[in-house]
Amino acid sequence: MARYGQANKDLVVARLLAPASTSVEEVSREIGVGVSTLERWRAEALAMPERGRTWTPAARLEAVIATAAMDESTRRGWCREQGVYPSELQRWRTAATEALAALIREHVERAHVPTPKALHVGRAYDQVRCESALVPGGRC
C-alpha cells in the first residue's frame, strides 16, 4: 500500500475542491491514485474548516483576478466566503505581480532594446552617410 505525504495530499485535494474543481477521474488518471482514495481524501478535506484548505497556484491566480476589481468591503466578504484571510490574498496578489514583472523584464532583456548610446551611434552613422552622399540641401 502506497503512502502519500500530507503536502502531496493537500495539493491533490486542492485540485478537487472549488475553485479548481477538477473531476476525480481526471486527477486519478493524471497522478495514478485510485478514485476511491481521492474521494476519501476529498471527504476528509470537506469535513475540515475552510481555513485549513490548500489553494493551488492556478486557483490563487484565479482568486487574484476575481477580486482585482472589487472594492475593499466586497473583497473582505469574498474572503470570508472562501475561507481566505485578506492578508493572504494580498500576498498572492503581490507574488503574481512580481512574477509578471520578472517575465516582462526577461522579455525586454531578450528583445535587446537598444540603449540610448546605441541609438546615438546609429544616428551618427546616418549623419556621416548623409554628408558623404553630398545630397543638395543636406537632406538624405
N, C-alpha and C positions, 0 to 999 in steps of 0.2 A: 504494500500500500504506500503510495507516494505521499510525501509530506510537503506542504507548501508553507512558506514563511508568511507571517501576518502582513508584512508590507506588500507582498505579491498578491495576497488575497484582497487586500484593500483596493489595490489598483484594478483588479479584475472586477470586483463588486461595483466600483465606481462607474465602470462602463455599463453595468447592468441597470443602474439606477438613473433617475432623471438628474440632469438634463440630457445625458448621453442616450440612455435607454436603448442600448444595443440588445438585440434578441439573444436569448440564452443559447440557442442553437448556433448562431453565428460565432459567438465568443467560444463556445465549446469546440467548434471546428478549428478556429484560429489557434487556440492555446493547448488543445488536446486534453482538456479536463471534461469529465462526464457531465451531462446535462443535470443529472440528479444532484451531483456535488455542487454545481453552480446555483441551482435552485435553493439548496440548503444554505449556501453562503449568503444568497440574496435575502432569504427569510431572516437569517440571523442579523443581517445589517439593517433590515427594516424594523426589527424589534428594538434596536438601539436608538438613542436620541440622535436627531439630525446633526447636531454639532460634532458628533464623532465620525461622520462620514468623510470619505476621501473624494476629492474632486480631481478628475483627470485634467491634464493641461488643456485639452480641447474644450472641456466643459468650463474651465476657468476663463478661457478666452471668450467663449460664448457669453458668460456672465458679465464680463467687462463690456462687451459690445452691447448687450441687452440693457445695461444700466448706464451707458455713456450719456444718453440724452435726458436721463431722469434728474429731477431736482432732488435736493438733499432728503426731504421727508419721504418722497416716493422711493428713493433708493434705500433708505432705512427700513421701510416697510417690506420691500423686496427681500432685503437681507434677513429680516425676521422670518418671512415665509420660507426661505430657502435654508435657514439654519446657518447663516454665514455672518460673521462679525463684519461691520462696515470697515474696520481697520484691515481685516483680511482681504476684503475686496479691493481696498486701496493698494495693498501690496501687490495683488495680482495685476492691477492696472499699471503700477509702476514697472513691474517686471516686463509686461507686454510692451510698454512704451520704450524701455531700454533695449529690449531685443529688436524692436523695429528700428530704432535709431542705429544700432550696431549694423543691421543689414543694410541700411541706407549708406552708412559710412563705407562699408565694404564695397558696395556697388559703385560709389563715387570714386573710390581708390582704384577699382578695376577699370573704370572708364577713362582713366588718365586725363582728367580735366586739366587743361593747360594752366600753368601758373602765370601770374602777371609778368614774370620775367620772360617766360617762353613766348607770351604774346608780344612783348616788346621786341624781342629778337625777330619775330616774324614780321612785324611792321617795318623794322629797319631793313630787312631783306627786300620787302616790297618797295621801299623808298629807293634803294640802290637800283633795283631793277627798272623802276620808272625813269630815274635820272639817266641810266645808261641807254635807255631806248631813244633818248633825245626826242621825246614827244613834244610837239609845239604846245606851248602854254603850260608845260609841266604837269599835265594830267595823263594818267595811264588809262 
